[in-house]
Amino acid sequence: MNDVFEMNLEKLQFRFAKTLPEIPHEYVVRTLDDEADYVELFETIAMLGVIETFKGHRYRYWYAGGGYKYSQIARSSIGRGSRLPVKSRTPRLSTSES
């Protein structure tokens, strides 16, 4: 992954998925503010991702490094989760410095 793309990943605002605490992951929703970065990530998942089955459904995952895998949830949503087994992972909560 090149430095420009890594910087674009950091611009996306991933949120912890509170409705699925048993499957800790984060997601980002496509907005006008992040359109270019979102599309670049979505297309990268489409080009470099692999198909895997999760709970009976097939998803495309891209293993980006840094312990994360990204998945295409829908045209307007991308998920990010840890590569570790569910029992071993801890949700990454974002904190802002005051």
Backbone as CSV, one residue per row, in Angstrom:
resi,resn,N_x,N_y,N_z,CA_x,CA_y,CA_z,C_x,C_y,C_z
1,MET,0.864,-1.178,0.000,0.000,0.000,0.000,0.903,1.231,0.000
2,ASN,0.587,2.202,-0.836,1.452,3.373,-0.911,1.093,4.401,0.154
3,ASP,1.997,5.358,0.389,1.808,6.356,1.442,0.589,7.228,1.213
4,VAL,0.301,7.562,-0.042,-0.854,8.413,-0.340,-2.133,7.709,0.089
5,PHE,-2.247,6.410,-0.236,-3.460,5.681,0.137,-3.575,5.539,1.655
6,GLU,-2.460,5.290,2.342,-2.502,5.205,3.804,-3.022,6.512,4.392
7,MET,-2.598,7.638,3.851,-3.066,8.931,4.345,-4.571,9.066,4.092
8,ASN,-5.055,8.622,2.943,-6.480,8.697,2.640,-7.297,7.831,3.590
9,LEU,-6.793,6.681,3.955,-7.491,5.818,4.919,-7.695,6.549,6.241
10,GLU,-6.704,7.292,6.646,-6.795,8.017,7.912,-7.838,9.130,7.870
11,LYS,-8.165,9.617,6.684,-9.162,10.679,6.564,-10.587,10.168,6.780
12,LEU,-10.815,8.879,6.537,-12.159,8.320,6.695,-12.505,8.195,8.177
13,GLN,-13.712,8.551,8.517,-14.161,8.548,9.913,-14.875,7.231,10.249
14,PHE,-14.111,6.243,10.689,-14.698,4.955,11.077,-15.343,5.080,12.449
15,ARG,-16.504,4.435,12.605,-17.243,4.456,13.878,-17.398,3.027,14.387
16,PHE,-17.332,2.860,15.705,-17.533,1.545,16.298,-19.003,1.146,16.139
17,ALA,-19.240,-0.076,15.699,-20.599,-0.578,15.487,-21.185,-1.056,16.814
18,LYS,-21.918,-0.176,17.480,-22.484,-0.485,18.803,-23.570,-1.545,18.749
19,THR,-24.247,-1.689,17.611,-25.370,-2.626,17.525,-24.924,-4.079,17.415
20,LEU,-23.634,-4.326,17.196,-23.110,-5.692,17.110,-21.903,-5.869,18.029
21,PRO,-22.085,-5.713,19.342,-20.931,-5.820,20.247,-20.299,-7.209,20.255
22,GLU,-21.061,-8.235,19.854,-20.515,-9.598,19.822,-19.590,-9.811,18.619
23,ILE,-19.627,-8.885,17.659,-18.737,-8.927,16.496,-18.078,-7.554,16.385
24,PRO,-17.087,-7.284,17.220,-16.485,-5.945,17.241,-15.915,-5.536,15.881
25,HIS,-16.394,-4.417,15.381,-15.882,-3.866,14.136,-16.277,-2.398,14.028
26,GLU,-15.709,-1.749,13.053,-16.014,-0.354,12.779,-16.554,-0.265,11.361
27,TYR,-17.180,0.850,11.042,-17.692,1.057,9.691,-17.595,2.533,9.340
28,VAL,-17.641,2.794,8.044,-17.675,4.168,7.554,-18.785,4.234,6.515
29,VAL,-19.527,5.319,6.528,-20.604,5.533,5.576,-20.153,6.592,4.573
30,ARG,-20.446,6.354,3.327,-20.068,7.265,2.242,-20.801,8.602,2.371
31,THR,-20.047,9.686,2.319,-20.635,11.027,2.369,-19.989,11.887,1.282
32,LEU,-20.555,13.038,1.037,-19.961,13.959,0.063,-18.588,14.431,0.517
33,ASP,-18.383,14.552,1.836,-17.106,15.031,2.375,-15.956,14.049,2.152
34,ASP,-16.253,12.741,2.131,-15.187,11.749,1.992,-15.283,10.954,0.685
35,GLU,-16.008,11.478,-0.267,-16.297,10.756,-1.523,-15.052,10.164,-2.184
36,ALA,-14.028,10.955,-2.436,-12.841,10.471,-3.152,-12.118,9.369,-2.377
37,ASP,-11.937,9.562,-1.078,-11.244,8.566,-0.252,-12.071,7.286,-0.145
38,TYR,-13.379,7.444,0.004,-14.276,6.289,0.109,-14.229,5.469,-1.182
39,VAL,-14.361,6.136,-2.320,-14.360,5.447,-3.612,-13.031,4.736,-3.823
40,GLU,-11.916,5.367,-3.448,-10.607,4.734,-3.604,-10.524,3.454,-2.770
41,LEU,-11.008,3.498,-1.538,-10.999,2.300,-0.694,-11.939,1.242,-1.258
42,PHE,-13.136,1.629,-1.661,-14.117,0.676,-2.203,-13.543,-0.028,-3.439
43,GLU,-12.914,0.735,-4.327,-12.335,0.150,-5.535,-11.136,-0.739,-5.221
44,THR,-10.356,-0.377,-4.214,-9.226,-1.217,-3.803,-9.730,-2.556,-3.274
45,ILE,-10.790,-2.536,-2.478,-11.375,-3.789,-1.983,-11.849,-4.629,-3.163
46,ALA,-12.483,-3.987,-4.148,-12.980,-4.704,-5.321,-11.850,-5.342,-6.126
47,MET,-10.715,-4.636,-6.253,-9.599,-5.133,-7.068,-8.722,-6.145,-6.330
48,LEU,-8.439,-5.880,-5.053,-7.466,-6.691,-4.327,-8.077,-7.637,-3.304
49,GLY,-9.362,-7.503,-3.070,-10.021,-8.293,-2.037,-10.245,-9.744,-2.429
50,VAL,-10.487,-10.554,-1.408,-10.783,-11.975,-1.591,-12.182,-12.250,-1.052
51,ILE,-12.856,-13.217,-1.662,-14.207,-13.580,-1.228,-14.098,-14.559,-0.054
52,GLU,-14.837,-14.262,1.019,-14.915,-15.152,2.174,-16.373,-15.217,2.617
53,THR,-16.720,-16.293,3.303,-18.073,-16.458,3.810,-18.097,-16.136,5.299
54,PHE,-19.077,-15.350,5.709,-19.270,-15.001,7.112,-20.750,-15.150,7.418
55,LYS,-21.066,-16.034,8.355,-22.450,-16.300,8.755,-23.353,-16.574,7.553
56,GLY,-22.850,-17.384,6.632,-23.640,-17.805,5.482,-23.712,-16.824,4.328
57,HIS,-23.068,-15.669,4.448,-23.075,-14.670,3.375,-21.657,-14.478,2.846
58,ARG,-21.562,-14.236,1.549,-20.252,-14.020,0.921,-19.950,-12.526,0.891
59,TYR,-18.734,-12.183,1.338,-18.267,-10.803,1.345,-16.880,-10.751,0.729
60,ARG,-16.506,-9.594,0.216,-15.160,-9.386,-0.310,-14.359,-8.635,0.756
61,TYR,-13.204,-9.201,1.132,-12.344,-8.622,2.162,-10.989,-8.251,1.571
62,TRP,-10.465,-7.131,2.009,-9.108,-6.722,1.637,-8.286,-6.644,2.914
63,TYR,-7.200,-7.422,2.954,-6.301,-7.430,4.098,-5.230,-6.374,3.861
64,ALA,-5.409,-5.222,4.502,-4.586,-4.051,4.222,-3.286,-4.008,5.008
65,GLY,-3.139,-4.836,6.004,-1.982,-4.744,6.881,-2.366,-3.976,8.131
66,GLY,-1.481,-3.930,9.077,-1.764,-3.221,10.319,-2.815,-3.909,11.176
67,GLY,-3.113,-5.174,10.866,-4.075,-5.922,11.669,-5.524,-5.738,11.269
68,TYR,-5.805,-4.973,10.233,-7.185,-4.731,9.815,-7.521,-5.419,8.504
69,LYS,-8.795,-5.770,8.366,-9.324,-6.186,7.072,-10.546,-5.314,6.806
70,TYR,-10.730,-4.941,5.551,-11.814,-4.066,5.139,-12.771,-4.859,4.270
71,SER,-14.065,-4.613,4.416,-15.051,-5.351,3.633,-16.076,-4.417,3.021
72,GLN,-16.566,-4.801,1.850,-17.638,-4.068,1.200,-18.948,-4.562,1.792
73,ILE,-19.607,-3.725,2.581,-20.888,-4.095,3.176,-22.002,-3.759,2.202
74,ALA,-21.930,-2.597,1.605,-22.904,-2.119,0.622,-22.219,-1.023,-0.178
75,ARG,-22.886,-0.514,-1.195,-22.280,0.563,-1.990,-22.004,1.795,-1.146
76,SER,-22.737,1.946,-0.042,-22.575,3.158,0.770,-21.946,2.891,2.129
77,SER,-21.407,1.685,2.353,-20.846,1.369,3.663,-19.690,0.377,3.531
78,ILE,-18.599,0.649,4.261,-17.427,-0.227,4.295,-17.158,-0.573,5.753
79,GLY,-16.899,-1.847,6.016,-16.587,-2.286,7.371,-15.095,-2.475,7.549
80,ARG,-14.634,-2.333,8.798,-13.235,-2.562,9.123,-13.208,-3.368,10.411
81,GLY,-12.529,-4.489,10.379,-12.426,-5.322,11.565,-11.020,-5.835,11.736
82,SER,-10.778,-6.410,12.894,-9.479,-6.974,13.196,-9.338,-8.327,12.522
83,ARG,-8.119,-8.731,12.243,-7.868,-10.052,11.683,-7.816,-11.108,12.784
84,LEU,-7.853,-10.680,14.044,-7.778,-11.618,15.165,-9.135,-12.282,15.378
85,PRO,-9.158,-13.472,15.981,-10.442,-14.105,16.293,-11.276,-13.198,17.194
86,VAL,-12.589,-13.309,17.107,-13.501,-12.442,17.864,-13.175,-12.433,19.350
87,LYS,-12.886,-13.588,19.941,-12.624,-13.650,21.391,-11.366,-12.885,21.777
88,SER,-10.426,-12.717,20.851,-9.150,-12.080,21.174,-9.124,-10.586,20.938
89,ARG,-10.088,-10.050,20.211,-9.975,-8.643,19.825,-10.744,-7.715,20.748
90,THR,-10.227,-6.543,20.862,-10.828,-5.491,21.665,-11.178,-4.350,20.736
91,PRO,-12.391,-3.807,20.843,-12.721,-2.698,19.952,-11.795,-1.510,20.180
92,ARG,-11.409,-0.881,19.088,-10.548,0.291,19.146,-11.438,1.507,19.236
93,LEU,-11.454,2.150,20.368,-12.288,3.328,20.546,-11.451,4.561,20.266
94,SER,-12.003,5.465,19.485,-11.241,6.670,19.179,-11.374,7.653,20.330
95,THR,-10.280,8.296,20.630,-10.281,9.324,21.676,-9.726,10.589,21.082
96,SER,-10.263,11.693,21.475,-9.738,12.954,20.978,-9.088,13.693,22.128
97,GLU,-7.972,14.317,21.803,-7.251,15.067,22.829,-7.843,16.461,22.919
98,SER,-7.988,16.953,24.122,-8.536,18.297,24.315,-7.434,19.311,24.411
